[in-house]
Amino acid sequence: MRPKVMGILNITPNSFSDGGQYVTSKSAIQHGLEMIAQGADIIDIGGESTRPGSDPVSTEDELSRVIPVIEEIRKVNAEIMISVDTTKYEVARLALEKGAKIINDVSGLSAEPRFVDLAKEYNADLVLMHRKGTPKDMQDDPQYEDVVKEVSDYLIKQSKLAEGIGNVYVDVGIGFGKNLEHNLALLKNLDKFNKITGKQLLGISRKAFIKMLFGIEIAKDRDAHTAMIHQQLLASDVDVIRVHNVKLIRDMLDITKIL
């Protein structure tokens, strides 16, 4: 199965990988359109960083970052699937009103359970991610007895709250309250998470575990390793892969198909 490619569009000054690069609406819109031209199936737009140690932003700030970009991309391209990466009800509601079709909730409904009714109202899809703690404290020595079981149990419980929504994607939350050992255990057992809702999204792009494994300090320099890891994981049949470098991932998928 060929996974869909979700291009990451962070409109923030402090994201771990590209913070500040697309902080203006004009640059963010341009980058979003570039990713569509490179073959992105989905554009995931976020206005609040969830990097380890980050603080939340106000609803007003997040709206001012996200909504103009959704509006302009939708004007240019009426067909592209747009996802809004948020944990705030008002941001998600207005994003759906302006043309987004997916709510990407890194809190897995723990911050905003009303996302279920909102998704039903707008006939939108929902992504439920596992996260232990908050971005401020999630990497402060996370502990699990059995990380695969605990993440699975959580996603099963939260997905039951979302019954009746068209597509509910589960996301194991690589790097969100997990150390290197936890991340690798989850990546080796991704197929087990396909059974929860029948849909799975995976985000490993440029993440710190790649730095831990290969010593690559600069996040943008981790793209090749991101692609290689995704290629090794294709047999896990993940439905959506969330990445920064859309062109490289599309090329990897094309090469895999050809060979």
Buried (B, 14 or more C-beta within 10 A) or exposed (E): EEBBBBBBBBBBEBBBBBBEBBBBBEBBBEBBBBBBEBBBBBBBBBBBBBBBEBEBBEBEEBBBBBBBBBBBBBEEBEEBBBBBBBBBBEBBBBBBEBBBBBBBBBBBBBBBBEBBEBBBEBEBBBBBBBBBEBBEEBBEEBEBEEBBEBBBEBBBEBBEBBEEBEBBBBBBBBBBBBBBEBBBBBBEBBEBBBEBBEBBBBBBBBBBBBBEBEEBEEBEEBBBBBBEBBBEBBEBEBBBBBBBBBBBBBBBBEEEEEE
